[in-house]
Amino acid sequence: MIKLTKLNDVLFVLNADLIETIEATPDTIITLLNGKKFVVKESIEEIVEKAITYQQRISRGITVLENIEVLENVETSENVEE
């Protein structure tokens, strides 16, 4: 999720995974996969940077969860008596 600003200064949060295109006409227009459009104050570059940061945070979170699961499995197998 990324935080953006509408032209009337209203902040909102958008699911970056739903972005299909971003245009500068000169206003920045975000088109979602479902066709819905948002006009925002941020530049294309700012939106792309926010979307990349969002994806990196999600990726790191998944990696952390996978590492925790591996550690839990190791601890569980060490506690099993044969």
Backbone bond lengths (Angstrom), bond angles and torsions (degrees), N, CA, C in turn:
res aa  C-N    CA-C-N  psi(-1)  N-CA   C-N-CA  omega(-1)  CA-C   N-CA-C  phi
1 M - - - 1.447 - - 1.529 108.47 -
2 I 1.323 115.39 137.17 1.461 120.00 179.34 1.522 109.80 -124.17
3 K 1.329 115.17 143.47 1.460 121.27 -179.43 1.523 108.87 -91.36
4 L 1.348 115.75 127.85 1.457 122.05 -178.69 1.523 110.02 -131.35
5 T 1.344 115.74 169.70 1.458 121.63 -177.94 1.523 109.87 -124.67
6 K 1.338 116.46 122.64 1.463 120.18 174.14 1.529 108.89 -71.03
7 L 1.322 117.30 166.58 1.459 121.43 -177.66 1.524 112.86 -61.99
8 N 1.354 116.69 -25.30 1.471 120.51 178.93 1.529 111.99 -89.23
9 D 1.331 117.16 18.59 1.470 125.22 177.82 1.526 114.73 70.16
10 V 1.312 118.22 14.76 1.463 121.77 176.27 1.529 108.26 -83.88
11 L 1.331 115.36 124.93 1.466 120.59 176.64 1.526 109.81 -80.99
12 F 1.325 116.36 143.75 1.459 120.60 173.59 1.519 108.48 -149.65
13 V 1.319 115.29 164.52 1.462 121.41 -179.08 1.525 107.87 -115.50
14 L 1.320 115.27 132.73 1.458 121.68 -175.79 1.529 109.66 -120.87
15 N 1.316 116.14 138.85 1.461 120.94 174.56 1.527 107.90 -74.00
16 A 1.313 116.94 107.72 1.470 122.05 -175.61 1.527 112.35 -62.52
17 D 1.316 117.79 -22.48 1.462 120.91 179.33 1.527 111.94 -68.19
18 L 1.326 117.76 -17.04 1.459 121.60 -177.18 1.523 113.49 -93.23
19 I 1.336 117.81 -1.96 1.464 120.77 -178.27 1.527 109.93 -74.04
20 E 1.343 114.68 126.90 1.465 120.12 175.10 1.528 110.41 -98.14
21 T 1.340 116.65 -50.16 1.463 120.33 179.23 1.524 110.56 -141.91
22 I 1.343 114.61 158.18 1.463 122.00 173.14 1.526 106.12 -132.58
23 E 1.346 116.25 129.24 1.461 121.14 -179.41 1.518 109.98 -125.88
24 A 1.332 116.22 151.51 1.461 121.64 172.00 1.525 106.80 -117.31
25 T 1.359 117.16 115.18 1.467 119.82 -170.30 1.522 116.37 -131.90
26 P 1.260 132.36 26.64 1.456 129.88 -1.15 1.521 113.41 -80.23
27 D 1.361 118.33 -17.14 1.469 118.35 175.60 1.524 109.01 -64.73
28 T 1.313 116.07 151.04 1.463 120.45 178.71 1.522 108.47 -87.22
29 I 1.325 115.69 121.18 1.465 122.01 -178.45 1.519 108.55 -116.42
30 I 1.337 115.14 124.16 1.466 121.71 176.75 1.520 107.35 -102.52
31 T 1.327 116.63 126.74 1.455 121.31 175.13 1.519 107.82 -109.64
32 L 1.338 115.24 128.49 1.465 120.58 179.61 1.525 110.61 -88.97
33 L 1.304 116.26 168.37 1.463 121.97 179.88 1.526 112.36 -58.72
34 N 1.346 117.29 -28.93 1.463 120.97 -179.59 1.530 112.66 -87.97
35 G 1.348 117.78 3.79 1.455 122.31 178.16 1.519 114.95 93.38
36 K 1.313 117.52 -12.11 1.464 120.82 179.06 1.522 109.40 -66.15
37 K 1.349 115.96 142.79 1.462 120.90 -177.15 1.520 110.81 -121.09
38 F 1.342 115.15 145.83 1.463 122.59 174.89 1.522 107.78 -128.69
39 V 1.338 115.98 135.11 1.460 121.32 173.27 1.522 106.28 -103.23
40 V 1.325 115.86 125.01 1.463 120.56 -173.42 1.526 111.17 -129.84
41 K 1.342 115.01 163.32 1.469 121.62 179.44 1.519 112.91 -78.81
42 E 1.318 117.55 -29.25 1.465 121.50 -175.94 1.536 110.41 -66.31
43 S 1.325 115.20 150.65 1.467 120.94 176.56 1.532 109.84 -79.09
44 I 1.325 114.94 166.46 1.465 119.64 175.59 1.526 109.99 -56.34
45 E 1.322 116.00 -44.76 1.464 120.46 -177.96 1.528 111.69 -60.55
46 E 1.340 116.66 -42.28 1.470 120.34 179.25 1.521 111.20 -63.82
47 I 1.325 116.81 -41.80 1.468 120.94 -179.08 1.523 110.31 -66.16
48 V 1.324 116.43 -44.10 1.468 120.18 178.87 1.524 110.05 -61.09
49 E 1.336 117.15 -43.99 1.468 120.96 178.98 1.530 110.98 -61.14
50 K 1.334 116.83 -43.36 1.469 120.28 178.46 1.524 111.04 -63.92
51 A 1.335 116.78 -40.53 1.465 120.53 -179.64 1.529 110.80 -66.19
52 I 1.332 116.93 -40.62 1.470 120.65 178.17 1.527 110.30 -64.30
53 T 1.325 116.66 -45.43 1.470 120.79 178.65 1.523 110.43 -59.89
54 Y 1.332 116.74 -42.74 1.469 122.01 178.16 1.537 110.15 -59.33
55 Q 1.340 116.67 -48.34 1.462 120.22 -179.11 1.530 111.62 -63.79
56 Q 1.327 116.89 -37.70 1.466 120.12 178.04 1.522 110.97 -64.78
57 R 1.332 117.08 -40.61 1.469 120.26 178.94 1.517 110.31 -63.78
58 I 1.313 117.05 -41.37 1.464 120.39 178.73 1.526 109.79 -64.62
59 S 1.321 116.51 -45.08 1.462 120.99 -179.37 1.524 110.99 -60.69
60 R 1.335 116.63 -43.64 1.466 120.30 178.11 1.518 110.86 -63.75
61 G 1.318 116.79 -38.54 1.462 121.01 179.47 1.513 111.41 -63.41
62 I 1.324 116.44 -42.16 1.461 120.78 178.56 1.523 109.47 -64.88
63 T 1.324 117.40 -42.39 1.465 121.30 178.39 1.522 110.66 -60.61
64 V 1.324 116.86 -43.31 1.465 120.98 178.76 1.519 109.86 -62.15
65 L 1.339 117.13 -45.29 1.468 120.04 179.46 1.522 110.82 -62.35
66 E 1.331 117.59 -41.74 1.459 120.28 178.73 1.525 110.62 -62.85
67 N 1.328 117.38 -41.27 1.467 121.00 178.77 1.523 111.06 -64.16
68 I 1.322 117.19 -39.77 1.468 121.07 178.06 1.524 109.90 -63.09
69 E 1.348 116.83 -43.37 1.459 120.30 179.53 1.529 110.68 -62.58
70 V 1.322 117.60 -41.34 1.468 121.12 178.46 1.520 109.86 -61.98
71 L 1.328 117.15 -45.84 1.466 120.75 179.01 1.522 111.19 -62.25
72 E 1.328 116.92 -41.17 1.465 119.78 179.14 1.521 110.43 -63.78
73 N 1.335 117.07 -39.71 1.464 120.54 178.98 1.523 111.16 -65.79
74 V 1.318 117.26 -39.71 1.468 121.10 177.97 1.519 109.78 -63.87
75 E 1.332 117.02 -46.63 1.465 120.98 -179.91 1.521 110.69 -62.34
76 T 1.330 117.29 -40.00 1.460 121.20 -179.87 1.520 110.61 -65.62
77 S 1.340 116.71 -43.49 1.467 119.10 -179.05 1.526 111.61 -68.91
78 E 1.326 117.76 -28.41 1.463 120.35 177.33 1.523 111.57 -71.97
79 N 1.324 116.73 -26.85 1.458 121.13 -178.09 1.525 113.02 -86.12
80 V 1.321 116.85 -9.59 1.458 120.58 -179.05 1.524 108.54 -79.77
81 E 1.336 115.65 126.63 1.464 119.80 178.62 1.515 109.03 -89.61
82 E 1.303 116.25 138.94 1.465 120.14 179.99 1.499 110.43 -101.62
